[in-house]
Amino acid sequence: MALCPGWVRTEFHECSGMDTSGIPAFLWLDPDRLVTAALRDLRRGVAVSVPGLAYKVVIGLGKTLPRRLTTRLSARTGSRHDH
């Protein structure tokens, strides 16, 4: 199974010097809930696990939008490294 977790609240981002201030709160997943959802999908035989309603919606919308637009949006959203 491939797990596509999105943004998960861990110390990873801080330790790597990433500025995540631009990530909307609704995109952050709780680690315990992520693991629970991933294990449920694994038991069900799901090939690609996308935990969280927000990410399911993003995936669904991404399939309907032109690739050029999704590329531009993803380039503007996300994290930046403090270097």
C-alpha positions as CSV (number, residue, x, y, z in Angstrom):
1,M,0.0,0.0,0.0
2,A,1.1,3.5,-0.8
3,L,0.4,6.0,2.0
4,C,-0.1,9.7,1.0
5,P,-0.3,11.4,4.3
6,G,-0.2,15.0,3.5
7,W,0.9,17.3,6.3
8,V,1.2,15.6,9.7
9,R,1.9,17.3,13.0
10,T,5.3,16.0,14.0
11,E,8.7,17.6,14.8
12,F,10.0,16.8,11.3
13,H,9.2,20.2,9.7
14,E,10.8,22.2,12.6
15,C,13.9,20.0,12.7
16,S,14.4,20.4,9.0
17,G,14.0,24.1,9.1
18,M,10.8,24.3,7.1
19,D,8.6,27.3,7.4
20,T,5.1,25.8,7.4
21,S,3.2,29.0,8.3
22,G,1.6,29.0,4.8
23,I,-0.1,25.6,5.4
24,P,-3.8,26.1,6.2
25,A,-4.8,24.5,9.6
26,F,-7.3,22.2,7.9
27,L,-4.6,20.4,6.0
28,W,-2.7,19.3,9.1
29,L,-3.4,15.7,10.2
30,D,-3.0,14.2,13.7
31,P,-0.4,11.5,13.7
32,D,-2.5,9.0,15.7
33,R,-5.6,9.5,13.5
34,L,-3.3,9.1,10.4
35,V,-2.0,5.8,11.6
36,T,-5.4,4.5,12.5
37,A,-6.8,5.4,9.0
38,A,-3.7,3.9,7.3
39,L,-4.0,0.6,9.1
40,R,-7.7,0.5,8.4
41,D,-7.0,1.0,4.7
42,L,-4.3,-1.7,4.8
43,R,-6.7,-4.2,6.4
44,R,-9.2,-3.4,3.6
45,G,-6.7,-3.9,0.9
46,V,-6.6,-0.3,-0.3
47,A,-3.8,0.2,-2.8
48,V,-3.4,4.0,-2.2
49,S,-4.3,5.4,1.2
50,V,-5.2,9.1,1.4
51,P,-6.3,9.7,5.0
52,G,-8.3,12.8,5.8
53,L,-11.4,14.3,4.1
54,A,-9.5,17.5,3.0
55,Y,-7.0,15.4,1.1
56,K,-9.7,13.3,-0.5
57,V,-11.3,16.5,-1.7
58,V,-8.0,17.9,-3.0
59,I,-7.4,14.6,-4.9
60,G,-10.9,14.7,-6.4
61,L,-10.6,18.3,-7.4
62,G,-7.1,17.8,-8.8
63,K,-8.4,15.2,-11.2
64,T,-10.9,17.6,-12.7
65,L,-8.6,20.7,-13.0
66,P,-6.1,21.3,-15.9
67,R,-2.6,20.0,-15.0
68,R,-1.2,23.4,-15.7
69,L,-3.4,25.0,-13.0
70,T,-2.7,22.3,-10.4
71,T,1.0,22.7,-11.0
72,R,0.9,26.4,-10.5
73,L,-1.2,26.1,-7.3
74,S,1.0,23.5,-5.8
75,A,4.1,25.6,-6.5
76,R,2.5,28.5,-4.6
77,T,1.3,26.4,-1.6
78,G,3.4,24.5,0.8
79,S,6.6,24.9,2.8
80,R,9.7,26.9,2.4
81,H,13.1,26.1,3.9
82,D,14.8,28.6,6.1
83,H,18.4,28.5,4.8
